[in-house]
Amino acid sequence: MKKIILLALMAITLMPATAQEEDDQDFHASASLDLVSKYMWRGSEQASISLQPALEVSWQGLSLEATASTSFDKDDLQDIDLTLMYSRWGFNIGVIDYWTRDVDSENRYFRYTSDGPHQLEANLGYTCKYFSLQAYTMFGCNDFKINGDRAYSTYIELSVPFRAGGLDWKVSAGITPMESAGYTSTRTVQGLLKEITVVDKNYLYGEGFTCNMASVRATKTFCFKNFKLPVFAEFHANPYLQKANFLAGISIATF
């Protein structure tokens, strides 16, 4: 009888521990810090040398990630992005909240208005070992065409990873299928007899169907006891704007 009671007590004691171990296996958290020579985003140069921290927690396919970019130049773009995503069988669906400093004159964060510093975006995609195809469409807050209509700015990116020469490579291309959000700006140029005011149209991606991003990245990852250290170099071009940049970066990530 004593043996039966002892075994029952042991089972009761071990059951929560086992359940906790299973929960721990389902829950994952990671953190990283990138240092990049230039901050490029979907074909556009956002800032010069920048620090980019990231923190992600996930549980059974559901993840919440916070990322940010802070430039060494105080006049460059600074942002904070939050991503809520669910992934299963290679498919992913999520919502992204972009916040950009200086859009609001007082740099307020909790201002979700049509002229405020936030942009809300939906994401749908599929990833396997051969490629990743992701589609993004903005649906809320500050996302309007030059004429004032809601833009629903859309960006579609295909990435193909492969390994060659001891490096991990990724070739990517991004397109926009229609006119994206934009704004006008004026500048003064000197003509033959007088100064002329020129009105420029500026778009988030482009004024219609166009390829606005093409890149090739090579990464070498050094692994240590409790963290990994990827070092990368990337050629990043925007065929629509006819611009190209070469950048490099290093990351410290836990695993």
N, C-alpha and C positions, 0 to 999 in steps of 0.2 A: 504493500500500500504506500509506504514511504517513497519507494522508487517511482511509483506512478505519479504521485504528487510532485516529486522533484522534477520528473520529465515534463509535466504540465507547466510548472513554473519556468523551466528553461525555454519551453516553446513560446510561452507568453512573452518572455524577455527578448527572445531572438526575433520574433515576428516584426515588431516595429523597426528593429535594426535592419532587417532584410528589406522591408518596404522602403526605409529611408535610403538604403543603398541603391535600390531601383530608381527612386526619385532623383538621387544624385546623378545617376547615369543619364537620365533624361534631361537634366538641367545643365546648361553650359554657359559659361561667361568668358569673354575674351576682351583684351585691351591692346591697343597699339598706338604708336606715335610715329608719324611720317615727317621727314624733312625733305621738301622738294625744292628744286632750283627755280621752278616756275609752276604756277597753279593753272592747269588747263582743264576746261570742262566743256565737253561736247563741241570741240572745235574752236572754242573762244578762250582767249587769255584773260584770266580773272585777276591774277596778282603775280608779283615777283616771288622771291624766296619766302616760303611759308611753312609753318608748323601745322600739322593736321592730326589731332588726336581723335581716337575712335573708341567707343565702348559698346559692346553688344552682349545681350543676354538672350538665351533661347530656351525653349521648352517644348518638346514634342512637335517640332516643325514651326512653332510660332516664335518670332523673334522681334526684338525691339533694339534698334541701333541708333546711337547718337554720334554724329561726326561734326567736326568744325574745321575751319581754316582761318588761321591768323597770320597775316603777312608781317614781315619785318619792317615794311613801309607802312606807317600809320594811315597813309592816304589811300592804300589799296583796299580792295574788297575784303570784308570779313563776313563769314557766314556761320550759321548753325543749322544742321539738317537732322531731322528725326524721321526714322523709317520704321513702320510697323508692317511686318510681312509674315505670310504663311506659305510654307513650302512643303510639297509632297509629291513623290514620284517624279521629281525633276521639274515640276511646274511650280511657279511662284506667283502670288498675287499680293499686292500691298499698296500702302498709301505713304507718300513722302511729304513732309512739311519743310519747305525751305524758308529760312529767315536770312535777310541780307541787311547788314548795317548801312546806315546813311540814307536808305530809302525814306525812312521817317526822320524828320529833322531833329527829334529828341532821342533817337535810337531806342524807342520803346519796343519791347518784345511782344507783349500781349495786345497786339492791335491787328486783328484779322479783318481788314476792310479792303475795299476794291482798290484803294490807292495806298495801302499800307505795305509793310516790309515782307509780308508772307506770300508764298505761292504754294498751292496744294496740288499734288500730282498723283495720279493713279498709275500703277505699274502692273504689267502682266508679262510673264515670260516663261521660257523653258530652257533648262541647262542640262547638258549631258557631257560625257568626256570628250566629245568631238566638237561641240560648238555651244554657244549661248546666244539666244535670240530674245531680246528684251524690247518691249514697247512701253512708252511713257506718254501720258496725256495730262496736261494741266486742266483742272476743272474749277478751281476756286481762288478767291482773293485776287491778287494783282496780276492779271493775265488778259490783256486787251490788245486788239489790233490798233494800228495808227488811226483808223476811222472811228474807234471807240467801241466796236463790237467785241463780244467775247471771242478770244482767239482759239481756245482749246489747243494750245501749242503742243504739237506731237513730235516725238523723237523716237526713232527705231534704230536699234544697234545690233549688229551681228559680230560676234567675236569667235575666233578660232584659235584654240591653244595647241601648242605642239612643243616637243623637246628636240633640240639639236645642238650639237657642239657643247654639251654640258650645261646649257642654259635653257630656261623655260621661256618660251616665246608666246606672244599673243598678238594676232593681227585683227584689227577692228575697223569697222566702217559704220558710219551713222548717217541717216537721211532724215529729212523732214518732208512729209507728203503735201504740205500746204503752207500758206502764209502763217507765220507765228506772231507772237506778241511783238510790239515794236513801239518806237517813239521817234519824234523828230527833234533835231537839234540844229542850231544855226551857227554859222561861222562867217567871218569877214575875210575876203580875199582882195588883193590889190589888182584892179583892172588897169587898162591903159590910161584912162582919164580920171577914174574915181574908184572908191572902194565898192565892192559888190557883196551883198549878203547872200549866202548860199544856204539852202535848207537841205539837210541830210536826213535820210531815212535810215534808222537803225533797227535791226531785227534781232530777236533772241536767237533764232536759227536761220531764217531766210524768208524771202518774199513769195515763195512758192515751192514746188517740188524741187529739191536740190540735195546734193551730198554735201554735208557741212562738217564731216569729220572722217579722217582716215589716219590710222596710227599703227605703229609697229613697236612693241615693247619687248625687251630682253631682260630677264631677271635671273640673278644668281643668289641662292639662299644659303646662308651659313647658319647652322644649327648649333646651339649650346645647350646647357643642362635644362634650363627652364624657359628659354625663349629662343626665337629665331630671328635672324637678321637678313631680310631680303634687301638686295641692292639692285636698282634697275636703271636702265637708260631707255629713252623713248623718243621716237620721231613722231610728231603730232602735227597734222596738217588740216587746213580747212579749204577744200577746193572751191567752195562758194565765194569765200573772201580772198582766195588766192594767197593765203598766208601759210607759213610753216614755222614750227618751233622745234628745237631739240632740248630736252630736259632730262634731268637725272634726279634720283632720290634714294633715300635709305629709310628703312622702317625697323622699328623695334616692336616685336609682337610676342605675346604670351601664347603658350600652347600646352 
